[in-house]
Amino acid sequence: MTKKSRFNKELFYINILIVLLFLVTLFVGYQTLNSEKEKIRVEFENTANELNTRIKTRIGSILSLNAAAGEIYKNRETPHQIVSKVHEINAEGDFVLDVPQLANLTGFGGLGHSKKLIHEMATSLALTKYFAIIKELNDDLVRAYYISKNNFLTSYPYVWSDQYMWKAKMMERPQWLYATPAVNKNRTLFFTPLHKCLRKEKVLVTIGAPFYIEDEFLGTINIDLDVAAEHNFLESKNLHKGTYVIVNRDGQVVAASGLKGYSDKVIFFAKQLLSPEILSVQSSDGKSVTLDSDYVYVQDVENAPWRLYYIKNKLSIYMTPLYYVGMLLAVILLLFRVKTLIKRLSASRDELERQAVTDPMTKLYNRRYLAEITQHMLGLMRRSSSDLAVIMLDIDKFKNVNDTYGHQVGDDVIIKLAETLQAHTRKSDVICRLGGEEFLILLPETGVDGAMSKAETLRQEVEKLCLTLGDGIELRFTISLGVSKVYPDEENFDAAMTRADTALYAAKEGGRNRVCRAEEPEEPTAE
């Protein structure tokens, strides 16, 4: 068995073992990966369901307050005594009612005294005990309040009127505008964009519902929620350390967990923190969508203009399967190391083979390489119906160089000639040193005329060369060249080389330092 076949057999068995181990690793990794993805899917589904439940609870609170307000308003026996304490505080007509531990009522535009207005104020103040109940049931509720089209607001918990007054400019805010018939023609519950609280330390979202008595619009009942509560909720559900993001219809980040750059104290737009590709994903129906290096889950929140995103980096999911198959991978890596060592031995063998077809002095190919490529070059010539030419050349009076200056100088002359031949031929041309000072050049896709031109160029370039020896002597040398064509019906290069060699000797006989063209072989006479 040859060394090459022994190397190949060893590599074959190692490759088989690597493949088997790799398949086992894939199976284990695939099962583990699917398990991890399923866990993440279930986590996302549970989070989405719980978020829907939280929203339904808030909506239920609003609807309960709205229903309670309707019942209170319809009760004509609602006490009005406390309304009598409402009073104007300046010439502009701002009016207030401060009842610590209960609620406060503030307004603008002058205090009216119609029975209808007084009854509405009394209704809003009676509603505050329900505000207190809702606040007790919802830890994230910052404030519950009633805004009237008659320019007043009743809110809970209590805030001194000198710290917060309902002003005319506030009627331009979404908390009011989203309830008005001009904007909310269907009288539906609404969610506002994010906004800052009174002291600017919290980011809030308002959920509200218009308040109608029969078909008359009176105002809106709202609750303000701290988005930090949604952030904490997402944090508690983020068991697999992905990225949860809730985005509203205005493109704002309502809450997030694991999102780089996010803070629940700042209002961010989703496009600031998420890529356009992620934001372009619509509802994924509980299935993951693959985007570059991430898996993305998306679901619209029920009864709210919000969308829940979950982003999980693929690599972080793969780390768990890799942990379980680590030992198998270690074995595979060890086998690859063994394989690498065998490849190095094989590379060393290849280098030896290269040296076997290369002239050690000039680094040009030798006769052995010429024999190996003969059929390839001839086959290429026939398939492409192209020309192939041969140039034979040697150094004129090279024996005199060796005898006069020594073999070392002779070697330098041969090396310099080889460098010149390489510098002035194409990469596709094949240059071989046949022995001593004799060289051969194969010129693919080149006819005899082209080969003659190339040979003349080489002759001129060599004629220009000058080697300066150690004692300052300048040594010049020339070459003679013979050119022949290779014919398609020839089985090898022997005939073409013989013709080129004959032309070379003709160049020698003609005075050296010249190029001669081989005579064309005679065509057979047709009978």
Stockholm file with secondary structure:
# STOCKHOLM 1.0

chainA/1-527         MTKKSRFNKELFYINILIVLLFLVTLFVGYQTLNSEKEKIRVEFENTANELNTRIKTRIGSILSLNAAAGEIYKNRETPHQIVSKVHEINAEGDFVLDVPQLANLTGFGGLGHSKKLIHEMATSLALTKYFAIIKELNDDLVRAYYISKNNFLTSYPYVWSDQYMWKAKMMERPQWLYATPAVNKNRTLFFTPLHKCLRKEKVLVTIGAPFYIEDEFLGTINIDLDVAAEHNFLESKNLHKGTYVIVNRDGQVVAASGLKGYSDKVIFFAKQLLSPEILSVQSSDGKSVTLDSDYVYVQDVENAPWRLYYIKNKLSIYMTPLYYVGMLLAVILLLFRVKTLIKRLSASRDELERQAVTDPMTKLYNRRYLAEITQHMLGLMRRSSSDLAVIMLDIDKFKNVNDTYGHQVGDDVIIKLAETLQAHTRKSDVICRLGGEEFLILLPETGVDGAMSKAETLRQEVEKLCLTLGDGIELRFTISLGVSKVYPDEENFDAAMTRADTALYAAKEGGRNRVCRAEEPEEPTAE
#=GR chainA/1-527 SS CCHHHHHHHHHHHHHHHHHHHHHHHHHHHHHHHHHHHHHHHHHHHHHHHHHHHHHHHHHHHHHHHHHHHHHHHHCTTCCCGGGGGCEECSTTCCEEEEETTTEEEEECSCCCCCHHHHHHHHHHHHTHHHHHHHHHHCTTEEEEEEEETTSEEEEESCCCTTTCCCCGGGGGSHHHHTTSTTTCTTCCCEECCCEECTTSSSEEEEEEEEEEETTEEEEEEEEEEEHHHHHHHHHHHCTTCCEEEEEETTSBEEEEESCTTCCTTSCCBHHHHSCHHHHTCCCCTTSCEEETTEEEEEEECTTSSEEEEEEEEHHHHHHHHHHHTHHHHHHHHHHHHHHHHHHHHHHHHHHHHHHHTBCTTTCCBCHHHHHHHHHHHHHHHHHHTCCEEEEEEEETTHHHHHHHHCHHHHHHHHHHHHHHHHHTSCTTSEEEEEETTEEEEEEETCCHHHHHHHHHHHHHHHHHCCEECTTSCEECCCEEEEEEECCTTCSSSHHHHHHHHHHHHHHHHTTSSCEEECCCCCCCCCC
#=GC SS_cons         CCHHHHHHHHHHHHHHHHHHHHHHHHHHHHHHHHHHHHHHHHHHHHHHHHHHHHHHHHHHHHHHHHHHHHHHHHCTTCCCGGGGGCEECSTTCCEEEEETTTEEEEECSCCCCCHHHHHHHHHHHHTHHHHHHHHHHCTTEEEEEEEETTSEEEEESCCCTTTCCCCGGGGGSHHHHTTSTTTCTTCCCEECCCEECTTSSSEEEEEEEEEEETTEEEEEEEEEEEHHHHHHHHHHHCTTCCEEEEEETTSBEEEEESCTTCCTTSCCBHHHHSCHHHHTCCCCTTSCEEETTEEEEEEECTTSSEEEEEEEEHHHHHHHHHHHTHHHHHHHHHHHHHHHHHHHHHHHHHHHHHHHTBCTTTCCBCHHHHHHHHHHHHHHHHHHTCCEEEEEEEETTHHHHHHHHCHHHHHHHHHHHHHHHHHTSCTTSEEEEEETTEEEEEEETCCHHHHHHHHHHHHHHHHHCCEECTTSCEECCCEEEEEEECCTTCSSSHHHHHHHHHHHHHHHHTTSSCEEECCCCCCCCCC
//
